[in-house]
Amino acid sequence: MTSTDQGAEVVSAPIRDAATVVLARDTADGIEVFLQRRVKQMAFAGGMTVFPGGGVDKRDAGAHVAWTGPDAQWWAEQFNAGAELAQALVCAAVRETFEECGVLLATTADGAFADPGALAEDRQRLVEKSLSFAEFLTGRGLTLRADLLSPLAHWITPVNEKRRYDTRFFLAAMPEGQKADAETTEAEVARWVNARVAIDSWADGKHFLMPPTWAQLHYVSGFATVAELLAAERTVECILPDTTPGAGLAGLGFPGSDEYFRILGDQTPPDITL
């Protein structure tokens, strides 16, 4: 629970575990990331520019999944979670990337990337939740490639929000031979954007970034190549922004908040494109 400045107690909303993936690729002008502007009708972060991501499916937590890379216990240690939740988080990261932009971090028995285009029906069933990700992998004989993901950050939605998420951010290099698309009903615009350009466009009022998205873009923009970004040592610490009752967005406190609000100025979420 939290308290208002009048002393009245306010019950905070329940928290749902979620995973978000910063998909990155190299260009001559620096690192690009795949961003989406969510449709305004979305109950959470409508109209905002975000990375692909979404809630955990608890069906994946204890399921048997063919897996290459760091095991669930390793991920649990990185993200301060139990092993079953860590498995579900990694599954959610890979599943949401597939659902929202068609990129699949899973390989066949011979180590080749699966053809996402041939799995359109499965992709739709995953979106509809009539198929769990663990069932999808098993049914298609696919191995989840946890070795293609890196832990990046951990943010929890402030206590004053109506919808709250405990979100772990993952980093992944765009696999060769695959294509990120915009075939999701959750986004109005989806495309690759240079990390620094995305921040500058936000500063110019061309789109809107929530603090966690801004923080990841700020971090990514400090590297010249994806290889350097992936190789960097990171310690993931949980960030739960402080809140000032009645102050709205401007009342949030988090690492880098002074710079965020200095650049933000008097902007409010605009009705414009990426």
Buried (B, 14 or more C-beta within 10 A) or exposed (E): EEEEEEEEEEEBBEBBBBBBBBBBBBEEEBBBBBBBBBBEEBEBBEBBBBBBBBBBBBBBBEBEBBBEBBEBEBBBBBBEBEBBBBBBBBBBBBBBBBBBBBBBBBBEEEEEBBEBEEBEEBBEBBBEEEBBBBBBBBEBEBBBBBEBBBBBBBBBBBBBBEEBBBBBBBBBBBBEEBEBBBBBEBBBBBBBBBBBBBBEBBBEBBBBBBBBBBBBBBBBBEBEBBEEBBEEEEEBEEBBBEBEBEEEBEBBEBEEBEEBBEBBEEBEBEEEEB
